[in-house]
């Protein structure tokens, strides 16, 4: 199985890459950070030498780069079995006081990246009549919270994209799963001062993605809602 993961250099994307690699699946990775991406690729290639791992950095907040990533995948001539739209960013603040560019930047990274990459790959997936698309949303997609501002807006929009895409792709045998995840401990939380035990583990989310990808063609997990055991942070 060929697995495409964006935002793969760290956090949830890297956790998903590790798990799919450990189970023998081929990886095609991208991230904005060239250094982090190639470091992740090298780590996985050393540990899992029997699978194909390719990586190429792109800033997916730019439409041209999202399309270029899609065309790079298409030029490889592989089947598109799993696409994990994980690229994203966070800018704290409320609508009334966040930076003027917050909405534009977060919509570009959290929504348009998935939209344009998916649109580029869909024609091939529709011809092969198979494939599974995972969109990494957030509990911010379903619940507004303090300091969420444009981040919540962008994640609400990504959830809407996922729901619409799910309906459109039913006739083509393509699955769409929305990951609605609460806080999982990654490097971005390291300086938060919050106890690590208050978070989910990144591997928890990766395991749920992997499990959903292993079902028969007749079953689709439409949404996966996960929170830390004690609730949202």
RAFEN-V515751 format. One record per pair of residues at least 12 apart in sequence whose C-alpha atoms are under 10 Angstrom apart, sorted by the first residue. I is the first residue (numbers start at 1). J is the second residue. D is the distance in Angstrom with one decimal. If there is no record, write none. Layout:
BEGIN
i: {I	I}
j: {J	J}
d: {D	D}
END
This chain:
BEGIN
i: {1	1	1	1	1	1	1	1	1	1	1	1	2	2	2	2	2	2	2	2	2	2	2	2	2	2	2	3	3	3	3	3	3	3	3	3	3	3	3	3	3	3	3	3	3	3	4	4	4	4	4	4	4	4	4	4	4	4	4	4	4	4	4	4	5	5	5	5	5	5	5	5	5	5	5	5	5	5	6	6	6	6	6	6	6	6	6	6	6	6	6	6	6	6	6	6	6	6	6	7	7	7	7	7	7	7	7	7	7	7	7	7	7	7	7	8	8	8	8	8	8	8	8	8	8	8	8	8	8	8	8	8	9	9	9	9	9	9	9	9	9	9	9	9	9	9	9	9	10	10	10	10	10	10	10	10	10	10	11	11	11	11	11	11	11	11	11	12	12	12	12	12	12	12	12	12	12	12	12	13	13	13	13	13	13	13	13	13	13	13	13	14	14	14	14	14	14	14	14	14	15	15	15	15	15	15	15	15	16	16	16	16	16	16	16	16	16	16	16	17	17	17	17	17	17	17	17	18	18	18	18	18	18	18	18	19	19	19	19	19	20	20	20	20	21	21	21	21	21	21	21	21	21	22	22	22	22	23	23	23	24	24	24	24	24	25	25	25	25	25	26	26	26	26	26	26	27	27	27	27	27	27	27	27	28	28	28	28	28	28	28	28	28	29	29	29	29	29	29	29	29	29	29	30	30	30	30	30	30	30	30	30	30	31	31	31	31	31	31	31	31	31	32	32	32	32	32	32	32	33	33	33	33	34	34	34	34	34	35	36	37	37	37	38	38	38	38	40	41	41	41	41	42	42	54	56	56	56	57	59	59	59	60	60	60	60	60	60	60	60	60	60	60	61	61	61	61	61	61	61	61	61	61	61	61	61	61	61	62	62	62	62	62	62	63	63	63	63	63	63	63	63	64	64	64	65	65	65	66	66	66	66	66	66	66	66	66	66	67	67	67	67	67	67	67	67	68	68	68	69	69	69	69	70	70	70	70	70	70	70	71	71	71	73	73	74	74	74	77	78	79	79	79	79	79	80	80	80	80	80	80	80	80	80	81	81	81	81	81	81	81	81	82	82	82	82	82	82	82	82	82	82	83	83	83	83	83	83	83	83	83	83	84	84	84	84	84	84	84	84	84	84	85	85	85	85	85	85	85	85	85	85	85	85	85	86	86	86	86	86	86	86	86	86	87	87	87	87	87	87	87	88	88	88	88	88	88	88	88	88	88	88	88	88	89	89	89	89	89	89	89	90	90	90	90	90	90	90	90	90	90	90	90	91	91	91	91	91	91	91	91	92	92	92	92	92	92	93	93	93	93	93	93	94	94	94	94	94	94	94	94	95	95	95	95	95	95	96	97	97	98	98	98	98	99	101	102	102	102	103	103	103	103	103	103	104	104	105	105	105	106	106	106	106	106	106	107	107	107	107	107	107	107	108	109	110	110	110	110	110	110	110	110	110	111	111	111	111	111	111	111	111	111	111	111	112	112	112	112	114	114	114	114	114	114	114	115	115	115	115	115	118	118	122	122	125	125	125	125	126	126	126	126	126	127	128	128	128	129	129	129	129	129	129	130	130	130	130	130	130	131	131	131	131	131	131	131	131	132	132	132	132	132	132	132	132	132	133	133	133	133	133	133	133	133	133	134	134	134	134	134	134	134	134	134	134	134	135	135	135	135	135	135	135	135	135	135	136	136	136	136	136	136	136	136	136	136	136	137	137	137	137	137	137	137	137	137	137	137	137	137	137	137	137	137	138	138	138	138	138	138	138	138	138	138	138	138	138	138	138	139	139	139	139	139	139	139	139	139	139	139	139	140	140	140	140	140	140	140	140	140	141	141	141	141	141	141	141	141	141	141	141	142	142	142	142	143	144	155	158	159	159	159	159	159	160	161	162	162	162	162	162	162	163	163	163	163	163	164	165	166	166	166	170	173	173	173	174	174	175	175	175	175	175	175	175	175	176	176	176	176	177	177	177	177	177	177	177	177	178	178	178	178	178	178	179	179	179	179	179	179	179	179	179	180	180	180	180	180	180	181	181	181	181	181	181	181	181	182	182	182	182	182	182	182	182	182	182	182	183	183	183	183	183	183	183	183	183	183	183	184	184	184	184	184	184	184	184	184	184	184	184	184	185	185	185	185	185	185	185	186	186	186	186	194	197	197	197	198	198	198	198	198	198	199	199	199	199	199	199	199	200	200	200	200	200	201	204	205	205	205	205	208	208	208	209	209	212}
j: {20	23	24	25	26	27	78	79	80	81	82	131	20	24	25	26	27	28	52	53	78	79	80	81	82	83	131	16	17	20	21	25	26	27	28	29	53	79	80	81	82	83	84	131	132	133	17	26	27	28	29	30	54	55	70	73	80	81	82	83	84	85	86	133	17	27	28	29	30	31	55	82	83	84	85	86	87	134	28	29	30	31	32	55	56	57	58	60	66	69	83	84	85	86	87	88	113	114	117	29	30	31	32	33	37	57	58	59	60	84	85	86	87	88	89	28	29	30	31	32	33	36	37	38	40	41	55	57	84	85	86	87	29	30	31	32	33	34	35	36	37	38	39	40	41	55	57	87	31	33	36	37	39	40	186	187	188	202	86	184	185	186	187	188	201	202	203	86	87	136	184	185	186	201	202	203	204	205	206	29	30	31	84	85	86	87	136	202	203	205	206	29	37	40	41	44	86	202	203	206	186	201	202	203	204	205	206	207	84	86	202	203	204	205	206	207	208	209	210	29	40	41	44	53	84	206	210	40	41	43	44	47	48	203	206	203	206	207	209	210	206	207	209	210	44	45	47	48	49	50	51	52	53	44	47	48	51	48	51	210	48	49	50	51	52	48	50	51	52	53	48	50	51	52	53	54	41	44	51	52	53	54	55	82	41	52	53	54	55	56	72	73	83	41	53	54	55	56	57	58	69	73	84	54	55	56	57	58	59	60	69	86	87	55	56	57	58	59	60	86	87	88	56	57	58	59	60	61	87	56	57	58	59	55	56	57	58	59	57	57	55	56	57	54	55	56	57	55	53	54	55	56	54	55	73	69	72	73	69	87	109	113	87	88	108	109	110	111	112	113	114	116	117	87	88	89	104	105	106	107	108	109	110	111	112	113	114	116	105	108	109	112	113	116	108	109	112	113	114	115	116	117	113	116	117	113	116	117	109	112	113	114	115	116	117	118	119	120	113	115	116	117	118	119	120	121	116	117	120	116	117	120	121	116	117	118	119	120	121	122	117	120	121	120	121	120	121	124	124	124	124	125	128	130	131	121	122	124	125	128	130	131	132	133	125	128	130	131	132	133	174	213	130	131	132	133	134	174	175	176	210	213	114	117	118	121	131	132	133	134	135	176	114	118	132	133	134	135	136	177	179	209	110	111	113	114	115	117	118	133	134	135	136	137	178	109	110	113	114	134	135	136	137	179	109	110	111	113	114	135	136	106	107	108	109	110	111	113	114	136	137	151	154	155	105	106	107	108	109	110	151	102	105	106	109	110	148	149	150	151	152	154	188	103	105	106	147	148	149	150	151	146	147	148	149	150	151	146	147	148	149	150	151	145	146	147	148	149	150	151	152	147	148	149	150	151	153	149	147	149	147	148	149	150	150	150	149	150	151	149	150	151	152	153	154	150	154	150	151	154	150	151	152	153	154	155	150	151	153	154	155	157	158	154	154	135	136	137	151	153	154	155	157	158	135	137	153	154	155	156	157	158	159	160	161	154	157	158	161	133	134	135	136	158	161	162	135	158	161	162	165	133	165	169	174	169	172	173	174	169	171	172	173	174	172	172	173	174	169	170	171	172	173	174	169	172	173	174	175	217	169	172	173	174	175	176	213	217	173	174	175	176	177	212	213	217	220	162	165	166	174	175	176	177	178	213	162	175	176	177	178	179	209	212	213	222	223	158	159	161	162	176	177	178	179	180	223	155	158	159	162	177	178	179	180	181	209	224	152	154	155	156	157	158	159	162	177	178	179	180	181	182	223	224	225	151	152	155	156	158	159	178	179	180	181	182	183	225	226	227	152	155	156	179	180	181	182	183	225	226	227	232	152	153	154	155	156	159	180	181	182	153	154	155	156	157	158	159	160	179	180	181	155	156	159	180	156	156	180	178	177	178	179	180	223	178	178	176	177	178	179	222	223	176	177	178	222	223	176	177	178	220	222	220	217	218	220	217	220	212	213	217	218	219	220	221	222	220	221	222	223	209	212	213	220	221	222	223	224	209	221	222	223	224	225	205	208	209	221	222	223	224	225	226	205	223	224	225	226	227	200	205	224	225	226	227	228	232	199	200	205	225	226	227	228	229	231	232	233	198	199	200	201	202	226	227	228	231	232	233	196	198	199	200	201	202	203	204	205	226	227	228	233	197	198	199	200	201	202	203	199	200	201	202	233	228	229	230	228	229	230	231	232	233	227	228	229	230	231	232	233	226	227	228	229	230	228	226	224	225	226	227	224	225	226	221	224	224}
d: {9.1	9.9	8.2	5.1	6.1	8.7	9.6	8.1	8.2	6.0	7.6	9.9	9.4	9.8	6.1	4.8	6.0	7.4	8.9	9.6	7.4	6.7	6.1	5.3	6.4	8.7	9.7	9.7	8.3	7.7	9.2	6.9	6.0	5.0	6.1	8.2	9.6	9.4	7.2	6.2	4.7	6.0	7.6	9.9	9.5	10.0	8.9	8.6	6.0	4.7	5.8	8.0	9.6	9.6	9.9	8.5	7.8	8.2	6.1	4.8	6.1	8.3	10.0	9.5	7.2	7.6	6.4	5.1	6.4	8.6	9.6	8.3	6.1	4.8	6.4	6.8	8.4	9.5	8.7	6.0	4.8	5.7	8.8	9.9	9.9	9.4	9.1	8.6	10.0	9.6	8.4	6.4	5.6	5.2	5.2	8.9	9.3	9.0	9.8	7.9	6.1	4.5	7.1	8.7	8.6	9.5	9.5	9.6	9.1	9.0	7.8	5.4	4.2	7.1	9.7	9.3	5.9	5.8	5.6	9.0	9.3	8.7	6.7	9.9	7.8	9.2	9.2	9.8	9.4	9.7	7.6	7.8	8.2	7.5	5.9	8.3	7.0	8.4	8.5	5.1	4.4	7.8	7.7	5.8	8.2	9.8	9.6	9.9	8.8	9.5	7.3	8.0	9.9	7.8	7.9	7.9	9.6	10.0	9.8	8.7	8.0	5.2	6.9	8.2	9.7	6.6	9.2	7.6	9.6	9.2	8.2	9.1	7.6	9.1	5.4	7.5	9.4	7.3	6.9	9.0	9.5	9.2	8.1	8.9	6.2	8.1	9.6	8.8	9.9	9.8	8.1	9.2	9.2	7.4	9.6	9.8	9.9	8.8	9.3	9.0	9.9	9.4	6.1	5.6	9.0	8.3	5.9	8.9	8.8	9.8	8.4	7.3	9.6	8.0	4.6	7.6	9.6	7.6	7.7	8.2	9.0	9.3	8.4	9.8	9.8	8.3	10.0	9.2	10.0	9.5	7.0	9.5	9.3	9.1	8.7	8.1	6.9	7.4	9.6	7.5	8.7	9.3	9.6	7.1	7.4	9.1	9.0	6.7	9.7	9.5	7.3	9.1	8.7	9.0	8.6	7.0	9.4	9.5	9.7	9.5	8.0	9.8	7.7	6.2	9.2	9.8	9.5	6.6	7.9	9.1	10.0	9.2	5.4	4.9	6.0	8.5	9.1	9.6	7.8	6.3	4.7	6.3	8.1	9.7	9.4	8.2	5.9	4.9	5.6	8.2	9.9	7.8	9.4	7.9	7.7	6.3	4.5	6.5	8.2	10.0	9.7	9.9	9.8	8.8	5.6	5.2	5.2	6.4	8.9	9.1	8.0	9.9	8.8	8.4	7.3	5.1	5.9	7.0	8.1	9.5	7.3	10.0	9.1	5.5	5.1	4.7	7.2	9.1	8.5	9.7	6.6	8.0	8.3	9.2	7.7	5.3	8.1	9.7	8.9	9.5	7.1	7.7	7.0	9.3	7.0	8.2	8.6	9.2	6.8	7.3	6.8	9.8	9.9	9.9	9.9	7.9	8.7	10.0	8.5	9.2	8.6	8.8	7.4	9.0	8.0	6.4	9.1	9.9	8.1	5.1	8.3	8.9	8.4	8.8	8.7	9.7	9.8	7.5	8.3	8.3	4.8	4.3	7.8	8.7	6.9	5.6	9.3	9.8	9.8	7.0	7.9	8.2	7.3	9.5	8.1	9.6	7.2	6.9	9.9	9.2	6.5	8.5	9.7	8.7	9.6	8.6	9.1	8.7	10.0	8.4	5.8	7.9	8.7	5.8	5.0	8.8	9.6	8.4	8.8	9.7	6.0	5.5	8.8	8.3	6.1	8.9	9.7	8.3	8.8	9.7	7.0	8.8	9.5	8.4	5.5	7.7	8.5	5.5	5.9	9.6	8.9	7.1	7.8	9.6	8.1	8.7	7.2	7.9	9.8	9.8	8.2	7.9	7.8	9.1	8.5	7.9	9.2	7.7	6.4	8.5	8.1	6.1	8.3	9.6	8.2	9.6	7.0	4.4	6.1	8.4	9.3	9.2	9.4	5.8	4.8	5.9	7.6	9.9	9.4	9.9	9.9	7.6	9.8	9.5	8.2	9.2	7.8	6.3	4.8	6.1	8.4	9.5	9.0	9.8	8.4	6.0	4.7	6.1	7.4	9.5	10.0	9.0	9.0	9.5	8.0	5.6	9.1	8.5	8.4	7.5	6.0	4.9	6.0	9.2	9.9	9.9	8.4	9.3	8.1	8.1	6.6	5.2	8.4	9.7	6.9	6.7	9.2	7.3	7.8	9.4	8.1	7.7	9.3	9.1	5.4	4.7	8.3	8.4	9.4	8.4	9.3	9.7	9.8	9.5	8.7	6.6	9.5	9.7	6.5	6.7	8.1	9.0	9.4	7.1	9.3	8.8	8.7	9.9	8.8	6.1	9.4	9.8	9.9	9.0	8.8	7.5	8.9	8.1	8.4	7.7	6.6	9.2	5.5	6.1	7.1	8.2	7.5	8.0	4.4	6.0	5.6	7.8	8.6	9.3	7.1	5.0	6.1	4.3	7.4	9.3	9.9	8.5	8.4	5.0	6.7	9.8	9.7	8.4	9.5	9.0	8.8	9.6	7.4	8.2	9.8	9.7	8.7	6.4	8.2	8.3	5.0	7.5	9.8	7.9	7.6	8.6	9.2	9.1	9.6	9.5	6.8	6.3	9.4	8.7	6.2	8.9	8.0	8.1	8.0	5.1	8.3	8.2	8.8	8.6	8.8	9.8	8.9	8.6	8.3	9.9	6.1	6.8	8.8	7.1	9.6	9.6	10.0	6.3	7.4	9.4	6.8	5.4	9.2	9.9	8.1	9.5	9.8	8.7	9.9	10.0	9.8	7.6	9.4	8.2	9.1	9.7	10.0	8.6	7.7	9.5	9.8	8.3	9.7	9.2	9.3	9.6	8.1	9.0	7.4	8.0	9.0	5.6	7.9	7.4	8.0	8.4	8.8	9.3	9.3	9.8	8.5	4.9	5.1	6.5	9.6	6.8	5.0	4.9	7.7	8.2	9.9	9.2	7.3	4.9	6.3	8.7	9.3	9.3	8.9	5.7	4.6	5.8	7.6	9.3	7.0	9.7	9.0	9.0	9.4	9.1	7.6	6.1	4.7	6.2	8.5	9.2	8.5	8.4	5.9	4.8	5.8	6.9	7.8	9.6	9.1	9.4	9.5	7.6	8.0	9.0	6.8	7.7	6.4	5.1	6.1	8.8	9.7	8.8	8.3	8.8	9.6	8.8	6.3	5.0	6.9	7.8	10.0	9.9	9.7	9.2	5.7	8.0	9.3	6.5	6.4	9.1	10.0	6.5	5.4	5.0	6.7	9.4	9.9	9.8	9.6	9.7	8.4	6.5	8.5	9.3	8.7	9.1	6.9	4.4	4.6	6.1	8.5	8.5	9.0	9.7	8.7	8.5	9.2	9.0	5.3	5.5	5.4	8.5	7.7	8.1	8.0	8.3	4.9	8.2	9.0	6.3	7.1	9.9	8.2	8.5	8.1	7.5	7.9	4.7	4.1	7.6	7.7	6.3	9.0	9.9	7.2	9.2	8.4	6.6	8.4	8.2	8.8	9.3	9.5	9.0	10.0	7.0	9.0	8.6	9.8	9.9	9.7	6.8	7.4	6.4	9.7	9.1	9.5	8.1	8.7	8.1	8.5	9.4	9.6	9.7	9.3	9.7	7.9	9.9	7.4	8.7	9.9	8.8	9.2	10.0	9.2	8.5	9.7	8.6	6.0	8.2	8.0	7.5	7.9	6.4	8.6	8.7	8.2	9.3	7.4	6.0	4.6	5.5	7.4	9.6	8.4	6.1	4.7	6.3	8.4	8.4	9.0	8.0	9.9	8.7	6.0	5.0	6.4	8.0	9.7	7.0	5.8	4.7	6.3	8.6	9.3	7.6	7.6	5.8	4.9	6.1	9.0	9.7	8.4	7.8	9.7	8.1	5.9	4.5	6.5	10.0	8.2	6.2	7.8	8.7	5.8	6.3	8.6	9.0	8.8	6.9	6.7	9.2	7.0	6.7	9.1	8.9	5.1	4.4	5.1	5.4	8.7	8.3	8.0	9.6	8.4	7.6	9.9	8.8	8.6	5.5	6.1	5.5	6.2	9.5	9.3	9.5	7.9	6.8	9.1	9.2	9.8	9.9	6.8	8.0	7.2	8.8	9.2	7.9	8.4	5.5	8.1	8.7	9.1	8.8	8.0	8.7	7.2	5.1	7.7	9.8	8.9	9.0	9.1	9.8	7.8	9.9	7.7	9.9	9.3	9.6	8.4	9.0}
END
